[in-house]
Amino acid sequence: MSEILLYKANECISKLSEAEDAVREEVERLESTTQACIDKMDAIFSEAESLVASAKRLVTQQLLDLKQTKLSLLQAQLDTVRAEKDKVTEECDGLQYQVEVRNISQRITALSEKLEAVSSLCEPKENCFIACNIAEGYQQRLNEVLSGIVSVRTSTTFVRLSTLELQGECIVNLECTVVLTTYDYEGARRTVGGDPVSATVTPLSNNQHRADTADNTGELNDVTITDVGDGTYLIKFRPRSEGEHRVCVTVLERRVGPGLIVKATIHNDPVLCVGTRGQGKEQFLQPVAVSYLPASGEVYVADTGNCRIKVLASESLELIRHIEQDCLRGRSCTGIACYHGDGEPWLATVNWRTATVTRLTTEGEIIGSFGYTGFQEPIDIAVDPSYGHILVADNGPCCVFAFDMDGKFLFQVGSKGCQTGCFNLISAVAVGPDGEIIVADSRIQVFSAKGDFLQEIYPEGKGKGRYGGLTADADGHILGSRSEKGRTLVQVFSLQTGRLLSTIDSHSSRLKRPSGLVTTGDNHVIVVDLGNDSIKRYRYW
């Protein structure tokens, strides 16, 4: 029993020694941080003193410059007065000896005229007034500024009670967020931020699979930390490999527990899926294309089999209204696009059967329509928001035609062929953030806004599959829905480098025949699944 007692006593002493060391280290850090704050405060106030001295010199110089200006004018006037005085004195010398009345009269007349002229010199042409305008309440304002330069604060965060929680799923190559929530010594959740927080994310050794991208080194992007200001902090990172990752976070240089183990998956499933096959108001029949209007947050889906356009809310995908027009009849509308540049927004549709492009208001009223003699099999449409150009992809001549808003032909991009700059069975056309014309068949090619070839993306896919839809976001990402070798997916590329960044496999909700897709400005993409008569919303970045 005595041995057990001794063991317990030694264990207790060891724990107390650890506690003593921890408190002593905290005291030393307190001294260090206090001195660091004092040094920083000294530097800030020295800078403030320098600014005050500089302001004083500036005002003083303004006073001296103003004085010199006034002095120059007064000195010039004084010189004039003295010159006139000397002239009169010289003219009057010897007058006491003058006896001729006529000469004396002439001198008197001249002096009378001189007196009238000299009277204007009696008033100084400048004044001595110089004053400093002191701002009203300057003392209070100065005190407020000085008191606001540096303020002293501390933290009541008790790190032992802080928690880490994964927000949503952790998916390879997508931004993942871990939420740090802080609590005070009393166990109450903190409502203010400002704590020094650092974090590291380390892949564990049991990770087996890498992302199916060109950038599969397994290294993580830099961890970013966002202070929400309410006692919570967002730790964001982007895993490059499948498997477990340890998120280690320190607050006030103290570690938050053992860290958090998060498991990254390569499977990217939809966050929302709506629609079934049918003619009901919530149903779809052969949906082929989709577009998005940022100003209203509305999504426009070409529900081709039902000869209508479904207008949905971008986040909930709830139905807002239907648009039905003659241009949608015949179950042959193959493309839809939104114009959201200068002026009122509008929609554009293309009908392959009638070979007609139609412009509509966002409420569905027809603005105008046009055809073109070169149209043979128009299958997709895009609109450049900067120039208002309407781009029509046509599988007959295997090219893209560019028109202005009124339907005037402008230029043609590409022709039939397998070499770069040419196409074979075009499937989609889109517009990049700087007006780039992006075209897909079994690969993706990028052209300038004027139609000059720039680059080829994913050349290894040439002849091995086919893209169903294409879109680009404002951050320079190209997204394409692709079918190849019995699998369907959505690929995310960098427009700048052409590198494949990530893929969406929709593992638990398989895409059957993905066609049109569009991004909604919040790192989400809406994909039209023609094979399942539905639409799905995914995170893609």
C-alpha distance (Angstrom), angle and dihedral (degrees) to the residues before:
residue distance angle dihedral
M1 . . .
S2 3.78 . .
E3 3.80 90.0 .
I4 3.79 90.6 53.6
L5 3.79 90.0 47.9
L6 3.79 90.9 49.7
Y7 3.83 91.6 47.8
K8 3.78 92.0 50.9
A9 3.79 91.3 46.7
N10 3.80 91.9 51.0
E11 3.80 90.8 47.2
C12 3.80 90.0 50.8
I13 3.80 91.6 48.2
S14 3.82 89.9 49.1
K15 3.81 91.5 52.8
L16 3.80 91.0 47.1
S17 3.80 89.8 49.7
E18 3.80 89.6 52.1
A19 3.78 89.1 49.7
E20 3.80 90.4 48.6
D21 3.80 91.1 51.0
A22 3.80 91.4 47.5
V23 3.81 92.7 50.9
R24 3.82 91.6 45.1
E25 3.81 90.4 51.3
E26 3.80 89.6 49.4
V27 3.82 89.9 51.8
E28 3.80 89.8 51.5
R29 3.81 90.9 48.1
L30 3.80 88.7 48.8
E31 3.80 90.1 56.4
S32 3.79 90.6 46.4
T33 3.81 95.9 47.9
T34 3.81 91.6 45.1
Q35 3.79 91.5 53.2
A36 3.80 90.6 45.6
C37 3.81 89.8 53.2
I38 3.81 91.2 48.3
D39 3.80 91.1 50.2
K40 3.79 91.0 48.8
M41 3.81 91.1 47.3
D42 3.83 90.7 50.0
A43 3.78 90.3 51.8
I44 3.81 92.6 48.8
F45 3.80 94.3 48.1
S46 3.80 90.7 45.4
E47 3.78 87.4 55.1
A48 3.82 89.6 47.5
E49 3.81 90.7 50.9
S50 3.79 89.1 50.2
L51 3.80 90.5 51.9
V52 3.83 91.2 48.8
A53 3.81 91.2 49.3
S54 3.79 90.2 48.3
A55 3.81 91.2 50.3
K56 3.81 90.0 49.0
R57 3.80 91.5 51.3
L58 3.79 90.5 49.2
V59 3.83 93.9 52.3
T60 3.82 91.6 43.5
Q61 3.79 90.7 52.0
Q62 3.81 90.3 49.2
L63 3.82 89.2 53.6
L64 3.80 92.5 48.8
D65 3.81 92.2 46.8
L66 3.80 91.2 50.5
K67 3.80 91.1 47.3
Q68 3.80 90.7 50.8
T69 3.81 91.6 50.9
K70 3.79 92.1 51.6
L71 3.81 92.1 42.8
S72 3.80 91.9 53.1
L73 3.81 91.7 54.5
L74 3.81 93.5 46.0
Q75 3.80 92.0 46.1
A76 3.79 90.7 51.6
Q77 3.81 90.2 50.6
L78 3.82 90.5 47.2
D79 3.80 90.9 52.2
T80 3.81 89.7 51.4
V81 3.82 91.8 50.8
R82 3.81 92.1 49.4
A83 3.78 91.9 48.6
E84 3.80 91.5 51.5
K85 3.80 90.4 46.4
D86 3.80 92.5 52.4
K87 3.79 90.4 47.4
V88 3.82 92.9 53.0
T89 3.81 91.2 46.6
E90 3.77 91.1 51.5
E91 3.80 92.8 48.3
C92 3.80 92.6 49.4
D93 3.80 95.4 51.5
G94 3.86 110.0 115.0
L95 3.81 95.5 13.1
Q96 3.84 89.4 126.0
Y97 3.77 88.6 66.5
Q98 3.80 94.2 48.5
V99 3.84 110.6 109.6
E100 3.78 102.5 165.2
V101 3.79 108.6 102.9
R102 3.79 94.7 -152.7
N103 3.80 93.8 56.1
I104 3.79 91.4 45.9
S105 3.83 90.6 52.1
Q106 3.80 91.5 50.6
R107 3.81 91.0 50.3
I108 3.81 91.0 49.5
T109 3.81 91.2 51.0
A110 3.82 91.4 48.6
L111 3.80 92.2 49.3
S112 3.81 90.8 49.1
E113 3.79 90.0 55.2
K114 3.80 89.2 45.5
L115 3.81 90.4 53.6
E116 3.80 91.0 54.9
A117 3.81 91.1 49.6
V118 3.80 93.7 44.4
S119 3.81 92.2 52.5
S120 3.85 89.3 74.1
L121 3.80 89.0 58.9
C122 3.78 92.6 56.8
E123 3.84 90.9 77.9
P124 3.86 112.5 71.2
K125 3.79 110.5 -121.8
E126 3.82 90.2 -139.3
N127 3.77 134.8 36.7
C128 3.75 134.8 -134.1
F129 3.80 95.1 -125.1
I130 3.81 114.7 127.5
A131 3.80 120.5 150.2
C132 3.78 139.3 168.2
N133 3.78 115.9 -125.8
I134 3.78 106.0 -139.8
A135 3.80 113.5 -156.3
E136 3.76 113.1 -115.7
G137 3.78 112.1 -103.6
Y138 3.79 91.2 8.1
Q139 3.78 92.6 149.4
Q140 3.79 92.6 56.8
R141 3.79 92.4 43.4
L142 3.78 91.8 47.6
N143 3.77 90.5 48.8
E144 3.81 90.7 50.2
V145 3.79 91.3 50.4
L146 3.79 93.4 47.5
S147 3.77 93.4 45.7
G148 3.79 89.8 48.9
I149 3.79 95.8 51.4
V150 3.77 94.2 76.3
S151 3.77 128.7 12.0
V152 3.76 128.9 177.5
R153 3.77 120.0 -126.4
T154 3.76 138.0 164.3
S155 3.77 136.8 -172.2
T156 3.78 132.7 -113.3
T157 3.80 92.6 -164.0
F158 3.79 113.7 138.8
V159 3.79 101.7 -155.3
R160 3.80 94.6 -160.5
L161 3.82 90.0 66.6
S162 3.82 95.8 46.1
T163 3.81 117.0 112.4
L164 3.81 137.9 -151.5
E165 3.80 122.6 -149.5
L166 3.80 132.6 175.1
Q167 3.80 112.8 -123.4
G168 3.78 110.1 -142.0
E169 3.80 122.3 -35.8
C170 3.78 127.3 -25.6
I171 3.80 106.6 -130.6
V172 3.79 126.6 178.8
N173 3.83 113.1 -99.0
L174 3.81 92.9 5.5
E175 3.78 123.8 106.8
C176 3.79 108.9 -96.7
T177 3.79 123.6 -161.5
V178 3.79 129.2 -150.7
V179 3.81 115.3 -170.4
L180 3.80 118.7 -141.5
T181 3.81 112.3 -158.1
T182 3.81 117.9 -168.4
Y183 3.81 129.5 -153.7
D184 3.81 132.7 -167.3
Y185 3.81 130.3 -123.3
E186 3.81 90.9 -84.8
G187 3.79 92.9 54.0
A188 3.81 93.8 -107.5
R189 3.78 118.1 137.1
R190 3.79 112.9 -104.6
T191 3.80 116.1 -115.6
V192 3.82 99.1 -165.5
G193 3.78 132.8 57.1
G194 3.76 133.0 -151.5
D195 3.81 99.6 114.2
P196 3.82 117.6 138.9
V197 3.81 103.7 -109.7
S198 3.79 129.5 -179.7
A199 3.79 131.1 176.7
T200 3.79 142.8 -174.6
V201 3.80 130.0 -166.2
T202 3.79 118.9 -154.1
P203 3.83 127.2 -175.3
L204 3.79 109.9 -130.2
S205 3.78 120.2 -123.9
N206 3.80 94.9 -110.2
N207 3.80 92.6 69.6
Q208 3.78 107.2 123.7
H209 3.78 109.0 170.4
R210 3.76 131.5 61.3
A211 3.76 126.5 -153.7
D212 3.80 116.7 -89.5
T213 3.79 93.2 -114.6
A214 3.77 139.8 101.3
D215 3.80 89.1 -106.4
N216 3.79 101.7 61.3
T217 3.79 103.0 137.1
G218 3.80 92.2 125.5
E219 3.79 91.7 -124.9
L220 3.79 118.5 134.2
N221 3.75 126.7 -126.6
D222 3.78 115.9 -115.3
V223 3.77 112.8 -70.9
T224 3.80 112.3 -116.2
I225 3.78 124.1 -157.3
T226 3.79 123.3 -156.4
D227 3.80 120.8 -165.0
V228 3.80 104.7 -145.0
G229 3.81 90.0 -167.6
D230 3.80 96.6 -127.0
G231 3.79 99.6 86.1
T232 3.80 94.1 -80.6
Y233 3.79 128.7 103.0
L234 3.81 129.3 -162.5
I235 3.80 114.9 -137.7
K236 3.81 107.6 -164.0
F237 3.78 128.9 -171.4
R238 3.80 139.9 151.9
P239 3.84 116.2 -128.6
R240 3.80 115.7 -144.6
S241 3.79 97.9 -166.0
E242 3.76 139.1 44.3
G243 3.79 117.8 -107.2
E244 3.77 140.6 49.8
H245 3.80 124.1 -21.0
R246 3.77 127.3 -173.1
V247 3.80 116.1 -136.1
C248 3.81 110.4 -158.5
V249 3.80 117.4 -170.4
T250 3.79 130.3 -176.0
V251 3.78 126.1 -163.9
L252 3.80 120.1 -169.9
E253 3.83 85.5 -3.4
R254 3.81 90.1 -60.6
R255 3.77 122.3 116.2
V256 3.80 119.1 -116.4
G257 3.79 102.3 -126.6
P258 3.80 118.3 -67.1
G259 3.80 91.3 -40.4
L260 3.78 128.5 -109.2
I261 3.79 126.6 -72.2
V262 3.80 112.1 -145.8
K263 3.77 125.0 -176.7
A264 3.78 117.2 -140.3
T265 3.78 118.1 -152.2
I266 3.79 129.8 -161.1
H267 3.80 90.9 -143.9
N268 3.79 116.2 97.1
D269 3.79 111.2 -166.7
P270 3.81 127.3 -175.1
V271 3.77 118.6 -88.3
L272 3.79 88.3 -151.4
C273 3.79 135.7 15.5
V274 3.80 126.2 -176.6
G275 3.78 137.6 173.2
T276 3.78 141.7 49.6
R277 3.78 132.5 -153.1
G278 3.77 114.1 -77.7
Q279 3.78 148.0 76.2
G280 3.80 98.8 -90.1
K281 3.77 120.4 117.8
E282 3.82 91.4 -103.0
Q283 3.82 93.6 42.8
F284 3.81 135.5 85.8
L285 3.77 134.6 -145.2
Q286 3.80 116.0 -164.9
P287 3.83 98.5 -25.6
V288 3.80 107.9 -168.6
A289 3.80 111.4 168.5
V290 3.78 142.2 28.3
S291 3.81 138.0 -170.0
Y292 3.80 136.5 -177.3
L293 3.81 133.9 -140.0
P294 3.84 109.7 -154.7
A295 3.82 95.9 -164.1
S296 3.80 94.0 61.0
G297 3.79 99.7 23.5
E298 3.80 89.3 -126.9
V299 3.79 126.0 146.5
Y300 3.82 119.4 -149.4
V301 3.82 116.5 -154.4
A302 3.79 122.1 -169.8
D303 3.83 99.8 -134.5
T304 3.79 90.1 -169.1
G305 3.80 99.7 175.7
N306 3.80 90.1 54.6
C307 3.83 92.9 43.6
R308 3.80 93.6 -125.2
I309 3.78 145.4 97.0
K310 3.79 116.7 -118.4
V311 3.82 114.5 -147.1
L312 3.81 111.4 -153.3
A313 3.81 138.2 177.0
S314 3.80 107.9 -104.4
E315 3.82 97.9 -133.5
S316 3.79 102.9 37.5
L317 3.84 97.2 25.1
E318 3.80 87.0 -138.8
L319 3.80 117.1 157.9
I320 3.81 115.2 -100.2
R321 3.81 101.3 172.2
H322 3.79 145.3 -40.2
I323 3.81 127.7 -111.6
E324 3.81 116.9 -151.0
Q325 3.80 122.6 179.7
D326 3.80 140.3 151.5
C327 3.80 91.0 -102.1
L328 3.81 88.7 64.9
R329 3.81 96.8 52.7
G330 3.77 124.5 107.0
R331 3.80 93.8 45.0
S332 3.79 88.5 -97.0
C333 3.81 106.6 114.6
T334 3.81 103.5 125.3
G335 3.78 103.5 172.1
I336 3.78 144.0 27.3
A337 3.81 132.4 -174.0
C338 3.82 138.1 175.7
Y339 3.79 127.2 -135.5
H340 3.81 111.7 -147.6
G341 3.79 103.4 163.8
D342 3.80 128.2 105.9
G343 3.77 115.6 -23.2
E344 3.77 128.7 11.2
P345 3.81 117.5 -14.0
W346 3.79 120.0 -116.7
L347 3.79 142.1 177.3
A348 3.78 130.1 -119.8
T349 3.80 125.8 -159.5
V350 3.78 132.6 -176.3
N351 3.81 124.4 -149.5
W352 3.79 114.6 -159.4
R353 3.81 94.2 -163.5
T354 3.82 96.0 54.0
A355 3.84 93.3 28.9
T356 3.79 88.8 -134.0
V357 3.79 134.9 139.3
T358 3.81 114.8 -149.8
R359 3.79 129.0 -167.3
L360 3.82 118.2 -151.5
T361 3.78 136.6 177.7
T362 3.78 116.1 -111.0
E363 3.81 87.0 -101.5
G364 3.80 91.5 56.3
E365 3.81 103.6 -101.4
I366 3.81 113.6 141.8
I367 3.81 114.1 -114.1
G368 3.78 96.8 179.7
S369 3.79 144.9 -53.6
F370 3.79 139.1 -142.6
G371 3.77 142.1 -175.5
Y372 3.80 133.0 -156.7
T373 3.78 132.4 -142.9
G374 3.79 90.3 -130.6
F375 3.80 94.0 59.3
Q376 3.81 113.6 111.7
E377 3.80 107.1 147.6
P378 3.83 110.6 -1.8
I379 3.81 107.0 -171.3
D380 3.81 108.3 166.7
I381 3.79 142.2 19.8
A382 3.81 138.0 -158.2
V383 3.80 134.1 178.7
D384 3.80 126.7 -144.5
P385 3.84 106.7 -136.4
S386 3.81 92.7 -158.0
Y387 3.80 100.0 52.5
G388 3.80 101.3 16.2
H389 3.80 90.4 -124.7
I390 3.80 115.0 161.5
L391 3.81 111.8 -142.2
V392 3.80 118.8 -160.0
A393 3.81 121.4 -170.4
D394 3.80 111.9 -149.1
N395 3.80 123.4 -168.5
G396 3.81 93.6 -162.7
P397 3.81 98.7 70.3
C398 3.84 89.3 16.3
C399 3.77 95.2 -126.0
V400 3.78 144.0 104.8
F401 3.80 119.3 -109.1
A402 3.81 119.5 -152.7
F403 3.83 121.9 -151.2
D404 3.78 135.9 172.5
M405 3.81 121.3 -118.6
D406 3.80 91.9 -85.6
G407 3.79 93.7 52.7
K408 3.80 97.9 -101.8
F409 3.81 110.4 152.5
L410 3.81 112.4 -116.7
F411 3.80 110.4 170.8
Q412 3.79 145.5 -36.3
V413 3.80 128.2 -116.3
G414 3.81 119.5 -149.6
S415 3.79 133.9 -27.1
K416 3.79 139.2 -133.5
G417 3.80 114.3 -55.5
C418 3.79 146.8 87.2
Q419 3.79 100.6 -108.4
T420 3.79 123.9 93.6
G421 3.78 112.9 -70.4
C422 3.81 91.3 28.4
F423 3.80 132.2 90.6
N424 3.76 141.5 -144.0
L425 3.82 115.2 -160.6
I426 3.80 101.1 -17.2
S427 3.79 113.7 -141.0
A428 3.80 104.5 -179.8
V429 3.80 146.7 3.4
A430 3.81 128.7 -158.5
V431 3.80 140.6 169.8
G432 3.82 123.4 -119.2
P433 3.82 126.9 -139.2
D434 3.82 92.4 -92.7
G435 3.78 96.7 41.0
E436 3.81 96.2 -86.0
I437 3.80 114.3 161.5
I438 3.81 107.9 -130.9
V439 3.80 118.9 -167.0
A440 3.81 130.4 -177.1
D441 3.78 134.9 -162.4
S442 3.82 113.0 140.2
R443 3.82 87.9 -31.7
I444 3.79 135.1 25.6
Q445 3.80 123.8 -108.0
V446 3.79 127.4 -171.5
F447 3.81 125.5 -149.8
S448 3.79 132.6 -179.8
A449 3.80 120.7 -102.5
K450 3.82 86.2 -96.2
G451 3.80 93.5 52.2
D452 3.82 101.5 -100.6
F453 3.82 115.0 144.7
L454 3.82 113.8 -108.2
Q455 3.80 111.0 166.5
E456 3.78 148.0 -22.2
I457 3.82 118.9 -124.8
Y458 3.80 125.0 -157.7
P459 3.82 96.2 1.8
E460 3.81 89.5 170.1
G461 3.81 87.9 71.7
K462 3.79 92.2 60.4
G463 3.80 109.7 130.1
K464 3.82 93.3 -6.3
G465 3.77 100.9 90.0
R466 3.75 143.8 -15.0
Y467 3.78 137.7 -110.1
G468 3.78 117.7 -127.9
G469 3.79 100.2 -170.3
L470 3.77 141.4 4.2
T471 3.80 137.4 -158.5
A472 3.80 140.5 158.5
D473 3.79 131.9 -151.6
A474 3.80 132.0 -143.5
D475 3.82 91.8 -101.6
G476 3.78 94.9 63.0
H477 3.81 100.9 -96.7
I478 3.80 121.5 139.4
L479 3.80 116.8 -155.6
G480 3.78 123.4 -166.4
S481 3.81 130.8 179.1
R482 3.80 107.9 -137.9
S483 3.79 139.1 -173.8
E484 3.80 120.5 -161.7
K485 3.81 139.4 145.0
G486 3.77 95.1 -0.1
R487 3.80 94.5 -51.1
T488 3.77 133.0 99.6
L489 3.77 125.5 -157.1
V490 3.79 146.3 146.5
Q491 3.80 117.2 -111.8
V492 3.80 125.3 -153.9
F493 3.82 117.1 -153.4
S494 3.78 135.6 179.8
L495 3.79 109.5 -115.3
Q496 3.80 91.1 -154.2
T497 3.81 98.5 51.3
G498 3.80 102.6 17.3
R499 3.81 88.8 -129.6
L500 3.81 120.6 149.6
L501 3.81 105.1 -117.8
S502 3.80 103.8 178.9
T503 3.78 145.5 -25.8
I504 3.79 133.6 -132.5
D505 3.80 109.8 -142.6
S506 3.84 97.6 172.0
H507 3.80 87.9 -145.5
S508 3.81 99.3 -178.2
S509 3.82 95.3 36.1
R510 3.77 105.3 38.0
L511 3.76 120.2 -148.3
K512 3.78 108.9 -127.7
R513 3.79 102.8 -173.0
P514 3.81 111.5 -9.4
S515 3.78 112.9 -163.1
G516 3.81 125.3 159.4
L517 3.79 122.8 21.4
V518 3.80 137.7 175.9
T519 3.81 136.7 -173.2
T520 3.80 120.1 -127.2
G521 3.81 102.1 -152.6
D522 3.82 96.5 -103.7
N523 3.81 99.2 83.3
H524 3.80 89.9 -89.1
V525 3.78 127.9 117.8
I526 3.80 128.6 -158.4
V527 3.80 114.2 -145.0
V528 3.79 125.3 -163.6
D529 3.82 109.6 -141.5
L530 3.79 105.3 -158.0
G531 3.80 93.0 -178.1
N532 3.81 93.8 55.1
D533 3.83 96.3 34.8
S534 3.80 89.9 -127.4
I535 3.78 143.2 101.3
K536 3.79 126.3 -127.4
R537 3.78 134.4 -161.9
Y538 3.82 121.3 -145.1
R539 3.77 140.3 175.8
Y540 3.78 108.2 -120.7
W541 3.83 106.9 172.7
